[in-house]
Amino acid sequence: MTTPNVVFLFDVDNTLLDNDRVTADLKRHLEQTVGHERQENYWAIFERLRTELGYADYLGALQRFRVDHPRDPQVLTVSHFLVNYPFANRLFPNALDAVEHVKPWGKAVILSDGDVVFQPRKIERSGLFEAVEGHVLIYIHKEQELDDVERRYPGDHYVLVDDKLRILTAVKKIWGARVTTVFPRQGHYAHDPHLLKNYPPPDVTIERIGDLLKYDLPQLVGASARKS
């Protein structure tokens, strides 16, 4: 039997990297540097911008925050905090091991949403860029770019690991049995009862990214066939 060409697609935020902790650290830093009221102002701008763009843009929100507070020198302190944040310290336990675990079976690729400055910086400084040997795709809405994903990384089968059921569901509708959806229950999206109720279950659910080490290739590929 011919071994299928399998491509493994890994999300970043709250899949390989604990972005909730990054956000908590940023909130704490803002509170200490610009005060509570302006910290809340930043997050209000951040949420408006996320609604407008469809992805989180921390530096873009900081630019708009600066327009509201043009004479606050602490804005530059916040910029330094973000750009130099030690993202490697926020990788989930065994995240790099999970990536290495699948590489003997197929190419490991980062598939993320985000801006064109901060998200690549996060991926590089966390060590994920090196872990996937530079195979990184960052889109505005990745679930809408699957034709480009296929063009760049052709595969007989895909394994998508993502903490957002919305993304897993959208990709499953397009690729069907050609994709195995893996749902690590990490981060606030993965524990939102409304989201859990309103999307169908994925092919595979794991409690943490390190649990991927318990699976072999036939289990991962076969999980999609069993659901179809």
C-alpha positions as CSV (number, residue, x, y, z in Angstrom):
1,M,0.0,0.0,0.0
2,T,1.4,3.4,-1.0
3,T,2.1,5.7,1.9
4,P,0.1,8.9,1.5
5,N,1.8,12.3,1.3
6,V,0.6,13.9,4.5
7,V,1.1,17.6,5.4
8,F,0.7,18.7,9.1
9,L,-0.7,22.2,9.6
10,F,-0.2,23.8,13.0
11,D,-1.9,26.9,14.3
12,V,0.2,29.1,16.7
13,D,-1.8,31.0,19.2
14,N,-3.2,28.8,22.0
15,T,-2.2,25.7,19.9
16,L,1.6,25.7,20.2
17,L,2.0,28.9,22.2
18,D,0.0,30.1,25.2
19,N,-1.2,33.4,23.8
20,D,-3.6,33.9,26.7
21,R,-0.5,34.3,29.0
22,V,1.1,36.7,26.5
23,T,-2.1,38.8,26.6
24,A,-2.2,38.7,30.4
25,D,1.5,39.8,30.6
26,L,0.7,42.7,28.2
27,K,-2.3,43.8,30.3
28,R,-0.1,43.8,33.4
29,H,2.6,45.8,31.6
30,L,0.0,48.3,30.3
31,E,-1.4,48.7,33.8
32,Q,2.0,49.4,35.2
33,T,3.2,51.8,32.5
34,V,0.1,53.8,31.2
35,G,-2.4,53.2,34.0
36,H,-5.7,51.4,34.3
37,E,-7.8,53.8,32.2
38,R,-5.4,53.9,29.3
39,Q,-4.9,50.2,29.5
40,E,-8.6,49.7,29.0
41,N,-8.5,52.3,26.2
42,Y,-5.8,50.2,24.4
43,W,-7.9,47.0,24.6
44,A,-11.0,48.8,23.3
45,I,-9.0,49.9,20.3
46,F,-7.6,46.4,20.0
47,E,-11.1,44.9,19.9
48,R,-12.3,47.4,17.4
49,L,-9.4,46.7,15.1
50,R,-9.8,43.0,15.4
51,T,-13.4,43.4,14.3
52,E,-12.3,45.5,11.4
53,L,-9.4,43.3,10.2
54,G,-10.5,39.9,11.3
55,Y,-7.3,39.1,13.2
56,A,-5.5,40.3,16.3
57,D,-3.1,43.3,15.6
58,Y,-1.3,44.3,18.7
59,L,1.1,46.7,17.1
60,G,-1.6,48.2,14.9
61,A,-3.7,48.8,18.1
62,L,-0.7,50.5,19.7
63,Q,-0.3,52.8,16.6
64,R,-3.9,53.9,17.0
65,F,-3.5,54.2,20.8
66,R,-0.6,56.6,20.1
67,V,-2.9,58.8,18.0
68,D,-5.2,59.1,21.1
69,H,-2.2,59.8,23.4
70,P,0.5,61.4,21.2
71,R,2.5,62.8,24.1
72,D,2.7,59.7,26.2
73,P,6.3,58.5,26.1
74,Q,5.3,55.1,27.7
75,V,3.9,54.1,24.3
76,L,7.5,53.4,23.2
77,T,8.0,51.3,26.3
78,V,5.0,49.2,25.4
79,S,6.4,48.8,21.8
80,H,9.7,47.5,23.2
81,F,7.8,45.1,25.5
82,L,5.9,43.6,22.5
83,V,8.8,43.4,20.0
84,N,11.2,41.9,22.5
85,Y,8.8,39.6,24.4
86,P,10.3,36.2,25.2
87,F,7.8,34.1,23.3
88,A,9.9,30.9,23.7
89,N,9.0,30.9,27.4
90,R,5.3,30.7,26.4
91,L,5.4,27.6,24.3
92,F,3.1,24.9,25.7
93,P,4.9,21.9,27.2
94,N,6.0,19.5,24.5
95,A,4.9,21.8,21.7
96,L,8.2,21.5,19.9
97,D,8.2,17.7,20.6
98,A,4.7,17.5,18.9
99,V,6.1,19.2,15.8
100,E,9.1,16.9,15.8
101,H,6.9,13.9,16.3
102,V,5.0,14.3,13.0
103,K,8.0,15.3,10.8
104,P,9.0,11.7,9.9
105,W,5.5,11.2,8.4
106,G,5.3,14.5,6.4
107,K,6.1,18.2,6.2
108,A,5.2,20.3,9.3
109,V,3.9,23.8,8.4
110,I,2.8,26.7,10.5
111,L,-0.7,27.9,9.3
112,S,-1.6,31.1,11.1
113,D,-3.7,34.3,10.9
114,G,-2.1,37.6,11.8
115,D,-0.4,40.8,10.8
116,V,2.8,41.0,8.8
117,V,5.1,42.2,11.5
118,F,4.2,41.0,15.0
119,Q,3.0,37.4,14.1
120,P,6.2,36.6,12.1
121,R,8.2,38.0,15.0
122,K,6.4,35.8,17.5
123,I,6.9,32.7,15.3
124,E,10.6,33.4,14.9
125,R,11.4,34.4,18.6
126,S,9.4,31.4,19.9
127,G,11.6,28.9,18.0
128,L,8.7,27.7,15.8
129,F,10.2,29.1,12.6
130,E,13.2,26.9,13.1
131,A,11.2,23.9,14.2
132,V,9.2,23.9,11.0
133,E,12.3,24.7,8.9
134,G,10.8,28.0,7.7
135,H,7.6,26.5,6.4
136,V,5.3,29.3,7.6
137,L,2.1,30.6,6.1
138,I,0.4,33.6,7.6
139,Y,-2.9,34.8,6.1
140,I,-5.7,37.3,7.1
141,H,-8.3,34.5,7.0
142,K,-6.5,31.2,6.6
143,E,-9.7,29.2,6.1
144,Q,-10.3,31.2,3.0
145,E,-6.9,30.4,1.5
146,L,-6.9,26.7,1.3
147,D,-6.3,26.7,-2.4
148,D,-3.0,28.6,-1.8
149,V,-2.1,26.2,1.0
150,E,-2.6,23.2,-1.4
151,R,-0.6,24.9,-4.1
152,R,2.4,25.6,-1.8
153,Y,2.1,22.3,0.1
154,P,0.4,19.6,-2.1
155,G,-0.7,16.6,-0.1
156,D,-2.9,13.5,-0.3
157,H,-4.0,14.2,3.2
158,Y,-3.8,17.1,5.7
159,V,-3.8,17.1,9.5
160,L,-4.9,20.5,10.9
161,V,-4.2,21.2,14.6
162,D,-6.0,24.3,15.8
163,D,-7.6,25.5,19.0
164,K,-10.6,27.1,17.2
165,L,-13.6,24.9,16.3
166,R,-14.7,27.6,13.9
167,I,-11.6,27.1,11.8
168,L,-11.6,23.3,12.1
169,T,-15.2,23.2,10.9
170,A,-14.7,25.6,8.0
171,V,-11.7,23.6,6.7
172,K,-13.5,20.3,7.2
173,K,-16.4,21.6,5.0
174,I,-14.0,22.3,2.2
175,W,-11.5,19.4,2.4
176,G,-13.8,16.7,3.8
177,A,-12.2,13.4,4.4
178,R,-8.9,14.7,3.0
179,V,-8.3,16.5,6.4
180,T,-8.1,15.2,9.9
181,T,-9.1,18.0,12.3
182,V,-7.3,17.9,15.7
183,F,-8.6,20.1,18.5
184,P,-6.3,20.8,21.5
185,R,-8.5,22.1,24.3
186,Q,-6.2,25.0,25.2
187,G,-7.0,28.7,25.6
188,H,-10.2,30.6,26.0
189,Y,-11.7,29.7,22.7
190,A,-11.4,26.0,23.3
191,H,-13.3,26.3,26.6
192,D,-16.1,28.7,25.5
193,P,-19.3,26.7,26.1
194,H,-21.1,28.7,23.4
195,L,-18.6,27.7,20.8
196,L,-18.4,24.1,21.9
197,K,-22.2,23.9,21.6
198,N,-22.5,25.5,18.2
199,Y,-19.8,23.6,16.2
200,P,-19.6,19.9,15.4
201,P,-16.9,17.8,17.2
202,P,-13.6,17.5,15.4
203,D,-12.0,14.3,14.3
204,V,-9.6,14.2,17.2
205,T,-9.8,16.0,20.6
206,I,-6.8,16.2,22.8
207,E,-6.5,18.1,26.1
208,R,-3.1,19.5,25.4
209,I,-0.7,19.7,22.4
210,G,1.7,17.3,24.1
211,D,-1.0,14.6,23.8
212,L,-0.3,14.5,20.1
213,L,2.7,12.4,21.0
214,K,0.4,9.5,21.8
215,Y,-0.8,9.3,18.2
216,D,0.7,7.5,15.2
217,L,0.1,8.3,11.5
218,P,-2.5,5.6,10.9
219,Q,-4.5,6.8,13.9
220,L,-4.4,10.4,12.6
221,V,-5.3,9.7,9.0
222,G,-7.8,7.0,10.0
223,A,-9.7,9.4,12.4
224,S,-10.9,11.4,9.4
225,A,-12.1,8.3,7.6
226,R,-14.1,7.1,10.6
227,K,-15.9,10.5,10.8
228,S,-16.7,10.6,7.1
